[in-house]
Amino acid sequence: MSQQSVNLRIFERDYRILINPDDYEMVTHLAENLNERKASFTQQYGDQPDLVAAVFIALELAQELYQEQESSNDLLTSIDHEVDYMDRVIALVSQQTSTESS
């Protein structure tokens, strides 16, 4: 698949990266999100080195990812319980139907 070269400005620095053209909107949105997080960090903690901000933001994103994974796991567990319940109901109905047919 062909790649597209794009310029991104992150933390007041320009980066030229190659991306899949289909990912352009997502990548630019992610860069904007990082810059917004950096602005929020600067507003809250004052002017800190970019590396400090980057580490803080990385930890924040890792925490959000972890929470989303936990939530996803909880939903999958709930779905598994519902599927098990529906399997038991279907088995009972099937058993009753076959008993009534005999």
Secondary structure, 3 states (H helix, E strand, C coil): CCCEEEEEEECCEEEEEEECHHHHHHHHHHHHHHHHHHHHHHHHHCCCCHHHHHHHHHHHHHHHHHHHHHHHHHHHHHHHHHHHHHHHHHHHHHHHHHHHHC
